[in-house]
Amino acid sequence: MPANFFIPINLPLVFSFIVHNIRGNMHDSFNEIDFFVER
């Protein structure tokens, strides 16, 4: 029972953490592409 109660609380945190990392990596890639295009 405690495990079932604990998972839904942590799931959004883990999901937001993964999304934040993906957005950060995409942002860095876009910056590199923009820099390459400007040159």
MODELLER restraints for C-alpha pairs under 7 A, 6 or more apart:
rsr = mdl.restraints
at = mdl.atoms
